[in-house]
Amino acid sequence: MALDLRLDGAVVLVTGGTRGVGAGIASVFRQAGASVVTCGRTGEAAPGFVRCDVRDPADVTRLVDEVVSRHGRLDVLVNNAGGAPFADTATASPRFHDKVVALNLLAPLTVAQAANAVMQKQDGGGVIVNVSSVSALRPSPGTAAYGAAKAGLDNLTGTLAVEWAPKVRVNALDVGMVRTEASDHYGDPAAVGATVPLGRLAEPEEVGRCAVFLASPLASYVSGARLAVHGGGESPAYLSAAERTGVK
């Protein structure tokens, strides 16, 4: 088989695909030749965009039906919509936690169910890529419900890969810090990037390339996997302490 990352003719749905990481993912899929549909709760009417609240099962059903009505199929779902503001865990309300878990865990499950129902009937099946986070793998102070939800999404990825095989492959990207319009909320991007072994934040398109790989024939035997996209993770705090005290 030729080593080809082209996805000409594929129909791809990217949730939350109008800005930030989602926009980068959608852009790379378009570069690979795919027809891309994006969705979000807000956004200007434009070709390839469908307004949808992915936390609403009825809205999700309408979204997937519209994709199939427009394009006749659905080959790839990228569950990208998610996120959470910083909140002190001790004082955050139950309603706040409910919303975070609904967006980052239950919504991806709902969209995946709707996509799977279409993919199982297609000769070529389909691919689901869940955009998770390094917060699933380590403590997540200030975003406790988010980290817990992403850990659940990683577990869900493996479960769906077993249940929906062999027609549908399901994988996750455990994404680290990415340079977006919101990245300065966490401090100076250069200073934050210096804590990463590769010395910088990721660009949204770099996450997109990983998603395209998982959706492509090059990953045809990859399912139930979690691909870390974090630039090497985070340098251990003891190394910084050692440098400050002159210990090598």
HELIX and SHEET records of a PDB file:
HELIX    1   1 GLY A   20  GLN A   31  1                                  12    
HELIX    2   2 PRO A   57  HIS A   71  1                                  15    
HELIX    3   3 PRO A   94  VAL A  101  1                                   8    
HELIX    4   4 ALA A  102  LEU A  106  3                                   5    
HELIX    5   5 ALA A  107  MET A  119  1                                  13    
HELIX    6   6 VAL A  134  ALA A  136  5                                   3    
HELIX    7   7 ALA A  144  GLU A  163  1                                  20    
HELIX    8   8 SER A  183  TYR A  186  5                                   4    
HELIX    9   9 PRO A  189  GLY A  193  1                                   5    
HELIX   10  10 PRO A  204  ALA A  215  1                                  12    
HELIX   11  11 PRO A  217  ALA A  219  5                                   3    
HELIX   12  12 ALA A  237  ARG A  244  1                                   8    
SHEET    1   A 7 PHE A  49  ARG A  51  0                                        
SHEET    2   A 7 SER A  35  GLY A  40  1                                        
SHEET    3   A 7 VAL A  11  THR A  15  1                                        
SHEET    4   A 7 VAL A  76  ASN A  79  1                                        
SHEET    5   A 7 GLY A 126  SER A 133  1                                        
SHEET    6   A 7 VAL A 168  VAL A 175  1                                        
SHEET    7   A 7 ARG A 226  VAL A 229  1                                        
END                                                                             
